Amino acid sequence: MSALAKHAAQGIALRLETHVSALSLEGSSWCATLKTGGMIRARAVVMTVPVPQALAILSAGSYVMDPKLRSGLEGVEYERCLAVMAILGAPSWVAPPGGLLIDEGPIAWIADNQQKGLSTVPSATIHANPGYSLQHWEDERRSAGVPWLEAAIPWIGTGVKDYQVQGWRYSKPIRTWVETCVMVHASPTLILAGDAFGGPRVEGAALSGWSAAEALLALPGCA
Ligand SMILES: Cc1cc2nc3c(=O)[nH]c(=O)nc-3n(C[C@H](O)[C@H](O)[C@H](O)COP(=O)(O)OP(=O)(O)OC[C@H]3O[C@@H](n4cnc5c(N)ncnc54)[C@H](O)[C@@H]3O)c2cc1C
């Protein structure tokens, strides 16, 4: 999925792997404090991190948001997701095109990564359902994956060669925002966007980003 963003980013000056720990309003600029030290000033910011993280970054920068807006944004909720990524000894039995919604036991769905074109060797990603992910969030990750692998045997077989377990704290917004982005501050500009605004899929994130760009370009002097 990152291929979409990589394609759209061609020719743009990007700074990757840069953790922002605080965002503060300083005169006519936003000031992003970086975890590694240093600051970046900007006339406009579009922030697409999950909403609770955006609110924490703004609090760390002592930004005082309109209380009604803040309490609305605090209502955006996310599901957690634990997922097993397994290398298989033989192709899975998941039928083409390689995706299967199960939603029974601990498993929500299975993706065959070889059929999906992401892996040259047989491999599968097995997503736990939100309830199981929440219940086992603090468990030691590798052992937490064993019940899924066992429950997935009818689709992936017993020939798992290796596996790893990953967790996403903010995997899917379940209570989303009513608009496709939100202008928190007009000048200097701060817009929040992402799948919590456009809908919980890559399409939703893309539509929200598009909407944020339109809002930015509509501001005086930005077109
Ligand atoms: C396991 C999994 C599988 C999925 N599969 C699908 C699928 O098959 N199809 C589909 O349509 N959708 C899928 N989704 C959903 C899809 O990934 C999201 O809807 C989409 O990525 C949301 O995009 P976004 O830009 O809003 O946020 P994100 O993609 O979450 O981007 C937010 C970015 O902010 C960065 N960030 C966070 N905090 C900071 C900070 N302090 N400083 C700097 N950067 C920071 C993060 O590193 C991240 O790169 C899946 C999600 C998960 C978790």
The ligand as an SDF file (V2000), in Angstrom:
LIG
                    3D

 53 58  0  0  0  0  0  0  0  0999 V2000
   -2.6450   -4.2070    9.7230 C   0  0  0  0  0  0  0  0  0  0  0  0
   -3.4170   -3.2780    8.8340 C   0  0  0  0  0  0  0  0  0  0  0  0
   -3.8510   -3.6990    7.5810 C   0  0  0  0  0  0  0  0  0  0  0  0
   -4.5800   -2.8500    6.7600 C   0  0  0  0  0  0  0  0  0  0  0  0
   -4.9940   -3.2960    5.5320 N   0  0  0  0  0  0  0  0  0  0  0  0
   -5.6820   -2.4700    4.7260 C   0  0  0  0  0  0  0  0  0  0  0  0
   -6.0940   -2.8960    3.4190 C   0  0  0  0  0  0  0  0  0  0  0  0
   -5.8330   -4.0270    2.9960 O   0  0  0  0  0  0  0  0  0  0  0  0
   -6.7760   -1.9970    2.6480 N   0  0  0  0  0  0  0  0  0  0  0  0
   -7.0590   -0.7250    3.0790 C   0  0  0  0  0  0  0  0  0  0  0  0
   -7.6750    0.0590    2.3260 O   0  0  0  0  0  0  0  0  0  0  0  0
   -6.6910   -0.3010    4.3140 N   0  0  0  0  0  0  0  0  0  0  0  0
   -6.0080   -1.1420    5.1390 C   0  0  0  0  0  0  0  0  0  0  0  0
   -5.6140   -0.7180    6.3750 N   0  0  0  0  0  0  0  0  0  0  0  0
   -5.9630    0.6480    6.7810 C   0  0  0  0  0  0  0  0  0  0  0  0
   -4.9650    1.6650    6.1770 C   0  0  0  0  0  0  0  0  0  0  0  0
   -3.6430    1.2500    6.4350 O   0  0  0  0  0  0  0  0  0  0  0  0
   -5.2380    3.0260    6.8210 C   0  0  0  0  0  0  0  0  0  0  0  0
   -6.5990    3.3880    6.6030 O   0  0  0  0  0  0  0  0  0  0  0  0
   -4.3140    4.1170    6.2280 C   0  0  0  0  0  0  0  0  0  0  0  0
   -2.9610    3.7710    6.3030 O   0  0  0  0  0  0  0  0  0  0  0  0
   -4.5480    5.4210    7.0070 C   0  0  0  0  0  0  0  0  0  0  0  0
   -3.7100    6.4050    6.4410 O   0  0  0  0  0  0  0  0  0  0  0  0
   -3.3810    7.7150    7.2610 P   0  0  0  0  0  0  0  0  0  0  0  0
   -2.4960    8.5470    6.3820 O   0  0  0  0  0  0  0  0  0  0  0  0
   -4.6220    8.3100    7.8030 O   0  0  0  0  0  0  0  0  0  0  0  0
   -2.5630    7.2260    8.5390 O   0  0  0  0  0  0  0  0  0  0  0  0
   -1.2780    6.2990    8.6480 P   0  0  0  0  0  0  0  0  0  0  0  0
   -1.0680    5.4750    7.4270 O   0  0  0  0  0  0  0  0  0  0  0  0
   -1.4050    5.6230    9.9730 O   0  0  0  0  0  0  0  0  0  0  0  0
   -0.0980    7.3680    8.6930 O   0  0  0  0  0  0  0  0  0  0  0  0
    0.1870    8.0920    9.8580 C   0  0  0  0  0  0  0  0  0  0  0  0
    1.6940    8.3340    9.8340 C   0  0  0  0  0  0  0  0  0  0  0  0
    2.0350    9.2230   10.8990 O   0  0  0  0  0  0  0  0  0  0  0  0
    3.2850    8.8000   11.4010 C   0  0  0  0  0  0  0  0  0  0  0  0
    3.4310    9.3330   12.7630 N   0  0  0  0  0  0  0  0  0  0  0  0
    2.7500    8.9930   13.8910 C   0  0  0  0  0  0  0  0  0  0  0  0
    3.1740    9.7400   14.9380 N   0  0  0  0  0  0  0  0  0  0  0  0
    4.1480   10.5650   14.4540 C   0  0  0  0  0  0  0  0  0  0  0  0
    4.9820   11.5680   15.0470 C   0  0  0  0  0  0  0  0  0  0  0  0
    4.8930   11.8790   16.3560 N   0  0  0  0  0  0  0  0  0  0  0  0
    5.8970   12.2110   14.2680 N   0  0  0  0  0  0  0  0  0  0  0  0
    5.9860   11.9260   12.9340 C   0  0  0  0  0  0  0  0  0  0  0  0
    5.2150   10.9920   12.3120 N   0  0  0  0  0  0  0  0  0  0  0  0
    4.3130   10.3130   13.0660 C   0  0  0  0  0  0  0  0  0  0  0  0
    3.2130    7.2840   11.3730 C   0  0  0  0  0  0  0  0  0  0  0  0
    4.5190    6.7220   11.4210 O   0  0  0  0  0  0  0  0  0  0  0  0
    2.5040    7.0470   10.0370 C   0  0  0  0  0  0  0  0  0  0  0  0
    3.4410    6.9350    8.9790 O   0  0  0  0  0  0  0  0  0  0  0  0
   -4.8970   -1.5450    7.2140 C   0  0  0  0  0  0  0  0  0  0  0  0
   -4.4610   -1.1100    8.4760 C   0  0  0  0  0  0  0  0  0  0  0  0
   -3.7350   -1.9670    9.2870 C   0  0  0  0  0  0  0  0  0  0  0  0
   -3.2610   -1.5090   10.6450 C   0  0  0  0  0  0  0  0  0  0  0  0
  1  2  1  0
  2  3  1  0
  2 52  2  0
  3  4  2  0
  4  5  1  0
  4 50  1  0
  5  6  2  0
  6  7  1  0
  6 13  1  0
  7  8  2  0
  7  9  1  0
  9 10  1  0
 10 11  2  0
 10 12  1  0
 12 13  2  0
 13 14  1  0
 14 15  1  0
 14 50  1  0
 15 16  1  0
 16 17  1  0
 16 18  1  0
 18 19  1  0
 18 20  1  0
 20 21  1  0
 20 22  1  0
 22 23  1  0
 23 24  1  0
 24 25  2  0
 24 26  1  0
 24 27  1  0
 27 28  1  0
 28 29  2  0
 28 30  1  0
 28 31  1  0
 31 32  1  0
 32 33  1  0
 33 34  1  0
 33 48  1  0
 34 35  1  0
 35 36  1  0
 35 46  1  0
 36 37  1  0
 36 45  1  0
 37 38  2  0
 38 39  1  0
 39 40  1  0
 39 45  2  0
 40 41  1  0
 40 42  2  0
 42 43  1  0
 43 44  2  0
 44 45  1  0
 46 47  1  0
 46 48  1  0
 48 49  1  0
 50 51  2  0
 51 52  1  0
 52 53  1  0
M  END
$$$$
